[in-house]
Amino acid sequence: MKILITILLSSIFFLTACDKQQDDPNAPECYKQMKQRYDKQLGCSKKGQMEVNLYRGLYQGKEIYFPMTMCPSCNTVAPAEGYTCEGEKIAIEDFNRQVTAIKEVYNSCTRKFVY
């Protein structure tokens, strides 16, 4: 019986270990750093309905990275801050008017970088 339980637990461990997503080695280093910085905020409950993905945009001449909630039926608040690749924290005064050229960097549902 002990052997059966040990085999079962070992199988579960190996199956869950294989599920972990490895970062794309071709992704820019800054993308990987920002994904790691925002890792606890990024997530996907249901694709197209509730997801928090990583984005980049231009703000006052600087490229910044920020998580943004994608939820068509939610009344979400725009990001209030972002980071540059150099690690500089940038407060965003008026996201909707001042952040331009917004592009997705990492999709939490597919667990893949976008470039």
N, C-alpha and C positions, 0 to 999 in steps of 0.2 A: 504494500500500500504506500509506503514511504517513497518508493521508487517512482510509482505512478504520479504522486503529487509533485515530486521533484521534476519529473519530465514535463508535467503540465505547466508548472510555474516557469520553468526554463523556456518553454515554447512561447508563453505569453510575453516574457521579457524580450525575447528575440524578435517577436512580431511587432511589438511596440517600438523597439529600438530602430527597426527598419523604416518606420513611418516618419521619422524625423527628417525634415527637409534640409538638405545641404544648400548653402548659399551658392549661387551661380559664380563660378570662378571668373567669368568674363565680365561680370558687373563692375562698374567703376568703384573704386575704393570708397569714394564719398558716399555712394548709395549704400554700401555695406555698413559704413559707420553710422549713417542716419537710421537705417533699419535697426541697428543695435541700440541706438540712443532712444528710439521710440518703441522698442519691442513690446513693452507692457501695454501700450495704448493701441497698437495695431491688432485687428481681429476681424473675424467674419462670422456672423450668426447665420446669415442666408444671403447668397450672392444676389445682388440687385435690389435687396431689401434692407439690409443692415450690415454695413461693412465700414471699417476704418482703415483707410489706405494711406500710404506715404506719397506725398506730392512735392514738387518743387515749383518755384515761381520767381519772378523778378519783383523786387521791392526796393525802391529808392536806389536803383542801380546795382543791387546785390542779388545774387542767386541765393534763395533761402529754401529750406526744407521744412515741411510741417505735416502732421497727420490731419486728415480731414474725414469727417463722417459722411458717408454716402447712404442716405436713407430718404427716399422720395416721400414717405408719409410722415416723416419727423420734422419738427421745427428745430433745426440744429443751429448752433452758433458758429460763426466763422472763427478760424484760428486766431488767437490773440498774440502769438509769438511763433518764431521759427529760428532755425540755426543755419549758419553758413557752414561750408565745408571746413573752415578753419576753427569751428567751434564757437563762433561769436553768436551770442543770443541776441535776437532782434525782436523788439516789441513792434507789433503791427497796429498802426493807428486806425486805418480804415481799409480792411481787407478787400471788400467788394469793389472799391474804387481804385486802390493803389497796387494791388498785387495782380500782375499780368503774366501772360505766357505760362499759365498753370498746366503742368503735365504730370501724369501719374508716374511714379518711380517704382513702387512696389505694391502689388495687389495681394491683399491678405487672404482672399478666397482661393486664388490659384496658387498662392505662396511662391510667386515668381516676380522677378524684377522686370520692369518694362523699360525698353530703350530702343 
